[in-house]
Structures are given as C-alpha cells and as structure tokens.
C-alpha cells in the first residue's frame, strides 16, 4: 500500500512537505506543490483520513438516519442536508432504518464506533432512552421531523398539527362531515400530531369525533390500501379520506379504484406530503405540503453550528410552516345514496 513516504520519495521532498500539501497548511511554493500533487496522482495515494481524525478528533462526517429513503419526502430532505454539509466541508453518511427500532439502534452503535462528528435522525420511536448513549458520548444530535419526549437537543419539524387542522377544515368547508383519517404509528410524534390537528378542526366546527374513523397503522402503502378498503366497506362509508402521508395516500388511491369508486364523486381524498406524480393523478391530489428541502438545510445548519462552536446555547426547536395545495381530489360534497 502506498504511504506518505513513497510520495515524498517520488516528489523528492520530505514527508512533512507532503503532509503540508495534503492538508493545505504551511508554506509550500507552487513548484513543489505541483510535484507533490503529481506524485500523489501517479502513485494513486489516498490520505489516511482515519488517522487524521484521531489526531484532530474530527472526521468531517455527519450521519443522516432516515426512516425510508424510498419516500420522496425523505430523499428531498437528504438533498437539503447533503448540499448544506458539502458547502461547509462535511460529508454525509446515509442510513435507512425502514421504521425498524432495532435497525435504528444498531445504526447508532455503528456510527458511534465510526466516530462521526454528529447525527441527524428521524427517530422510529418516541423513547428518550434510545438516545442517552449519544449524550454519554457527547455526540451532537439533531432530531428531524419527529420529536422525542424528554430528550433535549436541537429539533427541526414541520407544523403537522396545524397542517392537519387546516386540511380537515378545508374538507369540512367543502361540505364533508364524515371524514376518516388513516394515520401512522401512535409511537411517532408526527402521526399523533396529525390526528390531534384533525380532531381540533372537527371540534372547532362542531363535527362529532367518531373514533371508528381514526385508523392508526404504519406509514406504508399497504396500510393505506388495507385501511381504506375496510373503511369504504363500512356502512355508512366515509365521505372523505385524509391520508397521513404520501405512501398511505397511494395505497388509498389503489383501494378506492379497486372498489370501483370515483374520486371525488364517491369519496374525496386528501394527503399529507406531496408526491411527484400528485399533479399527474386524475383527479390531481389535494395535499398538505411540507418544506422538505428547507427542513434538511435547517437540520444540517443546526448541527454544523454546534460542531463549529458557533452556537453553544440551549436546545433549539425550528418549526417550519406547512402549505395546503388545493387540487381536484376533494371536489364538493354531494348527496350520498
């Protein structure tokens, strides 16, 4: 394996000079720098960044732990994190938990062993004990999209409660009163907040809350499909379905069409999180849109200011607004047979 001494010999300089060129430190004239870089290229030398990290106690690595990287919401967030990290001299390690708490715990252990400088994480579970190890290792952490009760660290979230409230109110104003919500797991803060926003809108508009119309499950497409299929077989069936995320909305769409029902003539459909094909679906899907890229940027900036020492204060919470995008899938209420 090529080492720094081999590069020094090829370039006709000392190992210290090679180190200065690699780390861009100290005074090295342009001709010498060019010889060293040429030797590095000819020999295919790769600097030992791990050894450097032990000396500097920094690896310039940020871990981003997400729940499902197949979801466009999370990939957009990841882009925001990566763009911001790159501008500030950091690299990003991406981990995918598949909403599996055990997989998440394993990733945290591995990342601690790999000596990453900090972690941005969308937790699979609302349990502060999961993150006590990070505190013990003094590893900076930013919670992304999801809160963890009792764990104090910087947090970046959307105002999901208000987004769900506004969407439910929109459906009520369209004339719907039998509105079902298909939510994510009750152990995840976003799912609970969206149900709370839904219930708040019903109360504010004097619409009775029917627990039979509140379905909790996973944030997966199969949950949307199975839950909506059962809801639409009930009598009376819901007038409108509010899907708790974009994957649930896709599953709901399949269930509605499989049952031979029309959107919005037979049942209205709204979702939380936009999807790339949202405007291509016929009718186009009405959604609560989160500012995913901005969430990624904010999370990365929050972590980097901690790592750089620019901010050493108390834990911060950044709450981004949501937007209602009104399209065709909610229509206007009609008399049901």
JOQUI-V142662 format. One record per residue. N is the residue number from 1. RES is the residue in three letters. OMEGA is omega in whole degrees, 0 to 359 (* if undefined). Layout:
# JOQUI-V142662
n=[N/N]
res=[RES/RES]
omega=[OMEGA/OMEGA]
This chain:
# JOQUI-V142662
n=[1/2/3/4/5/6/7/8/9/10/11/12/13/14/15/16/17/18/19/20/21/22/23/24/25/26/27/28/29/30/31/32/33/34/35/36/37/38/39/40/41/42/43/44/45/46/47/48/49/50/51/52/53/54/55/56/57/58/59/60/61/62/63/64/65/66/67/68/69/70/71/72/73/74/75/76/77/78/79/80/81/82/83/84/85/86/87/88/89/90/91/92/93/94/95/96/97/98/99/100/101/102/103/104/105/106/107/108/109/110/111/112/113/114/115/116/117/118/119/120/121/122/123/124/125/126/127/128/129/130/131/132/133/134/135/136/137/138/139/140/141/142/143/144/145/146/147/148/149/150/151/152/153/154/155/156/157/158/159/160/161/162/163/164/165/166/167/168/169/170/171/172/173/174/175/176/177/178/179/180/181/182/183/184/185/186/187/188/189/190/191/192/193/194/195/196/197/198/199/200/201/202/203/204/205/206/207/208/209/210/211/212/213/214/215/216/217/218/219/220/221/222/223/224/225/226/227/228/229/230/231/232/233/234/235/236/237/238/239/240/241/242/243/244/245/246/247/248/249/250/251/252/253/254/255/256/257/258/259/260/261/262/263/264/265/266/267/268/269/270/271/272/273/274/275/276/277/278/279/280/281/282/283/284/285/286/287/288/289/290/291/292/293/294/295/296/297/298/299/300/301/302/303/304/305/306/307/308/309/310/311/312/313/314/315/316/317/318/319/320/321/322/323/324/325/326/327/328/329/330/331/332/333/334/335/336/337]
res=[UNK/UNK/UNK/UNK/UNK/UNK/UNK/UNK/UNK/UNK/UNK/UNK/UNK/UNK/UNK/UNK/UNK/UNK/UNK/UNK/UNK/UNK/UNK/UNK/UNK/UNK/UNK/UNK/UNK/UNK/UNK/UNK/UNK/UNK/UNK/UNK/UNK/UNK/UNK/UNK/UNK/UNK/UNK/UNK/UNK/UNK/UNK/UNK/UNK/UNK/UNK/UNK/UNK/UNK/UNK/UNK/UNK/UNK/UNK/UNK/UNK/UNK/UNK/UNK/UNK/UNK/UNK/UNK/UNK/UNK/UNK/UNK/UNK/UNK/UNK/UNK/UNK/UNK/UNK/UNK/UNK/UNK/UNK/UNK/UNK/UNK/UNK/UNK/UNK/UNK/UNK/UNK/UNK/UNK/UNK/UNK/UNK/UNK/UNK/UNK/UNK/UNK/UNK/UNK/UNK/UNK/UNK/UNK/UNK/UNK/UNK/UNK/UNK/UNK/UNK/UNK/UNK/UNK/UNK/UNK/UNK/UNK/UNK/UNK/UNK/UNK/UNK/UNK/UNK/UNK/UNK/UNK/UNK/UNK/UNK/UNK/UNK/UNK/UNK/UNK/UNK/UNK/UNK/UNK/UNK/UNK/UNK/UNK/UNK/UNK/UNK/UNK/UNK/UNK/UNK/UNK/UNK/UNK/UNK/UNK/UNK/UNK/UNK/UNK/UNK/UNK/UNK/UNK/UNK/UNK/UNK/UNK/UNK/UNK/UNK/UNK/UNK/UNK/UNK/UNK/UNK/UNK/UNK/UNK/UNK/UNK/UNK/UNK/UNK/UNK/UNK/UNK/UNK/UNK/UNK/UNK/UNK/UNK/UNK/UNK/UNK/UNK/UNK/UNK/UNK/UNK/UNK/UNK/UNK/UNK/UNK/UNK/UNK/UNK/UNK/UNK/UNK/UNK/UNK/UNK/UNK/UNK/UNK/UNK/UNK/UNK/UNK/UNK/UNK/UNK/UNK/UNK/UNK/UNK/UNK/UNK/UNK/UNK/UNK/UNK/UNK/UNK/UNK/UNK/UNK/UNK/UNK/UNK/UNK/UNK/UNK/UNK/UNK/UNK/UNK/UNK/UNK/UNK/UNK/UNK/UNK/UNK/UNK/UNK/UNK/UNK/UNK/UNK/UNK/UNK/UNK/UNK/UNK/UNK/UNK/UNK/UNK/UNK/UNK/UNK/UNK/UNK/UNK/UNK/UNK/UNK/UNK/UNK/UNK/UNK/UNK/UNK/UNK/UNK/UNK/UNK/UNK/UNK/UNK/UNK/UNK/UNK/UNK/UNK/UNK/UNK/UNK/UNK/UNK/UNK/UNK/UNK/UNK/UNK/UNK/UNK/UNK/UNK/UNK/UNK/UNK/UNK/UNK/UNK/UNK/UNK/UNK/UNK/UNK/UNK/UNK/UNK/UNK/UNK/UNK/UNK/UNK]
omega=[181/177/186/178/177/178/180/179/181/183/181/180/178/177/179/179/177/180/180/179/182/184/180/181/179/183/176/182/188/181/178/179/181/178/180/180/178/178/177/181/182/182/182/182/175/181/179/182/179/178/178/182/178/180/185/184/173/180/186/179/174/176/176/184/184/187/182/185/173/181/181/177/182/179/177/175/181/179/178/178/184/180/182/179/182/180/183/174/178/173/185/171/183/179/182/186/185/182/182/182/180/178/177/180/179/179/180/178/180/182/175/178/181/175/174/183/181/183/168/189/169/190/178/186/180/183/184/181/179/189/180/179/178/178/182/179/180/181/179/184/172/175/185/175/186/178/173/184/175/179/185/172/178/184/176/183/168/177/184/180/181/178/179/178/182/180/179/177/176/179/179/180/175/176/180/178/175/187/177/173/176/190/176/184/179/179/180/188/182/181/181/180/180/175/179/177/176/181/179/180/178/180/182/181/177/175/182/176/179/182/178/179/177/183/178/180/178/177/185/183/182/176/177/181/185/183/182/178/179/179/184/175/180/181/2/181/178/173/182/177/175/182/187/170/187/179/176/180/179/177/178/180/179/181/181/182/179/179/177/180/182/176/359/187/181/178/177/180/175/182/172/189/175/175/184/182/184/180/181/176/178/359/180/190/173/187/161/183/175/180/191/182/179/176/179/179/182/180/180/179/180/181/183/177/174/184/182/182/180/177/180/186/182/178/182/173/178/181/180/179/173/181/175/177/184/178/190/194/180/174/178/184/175/177/179/176/*]
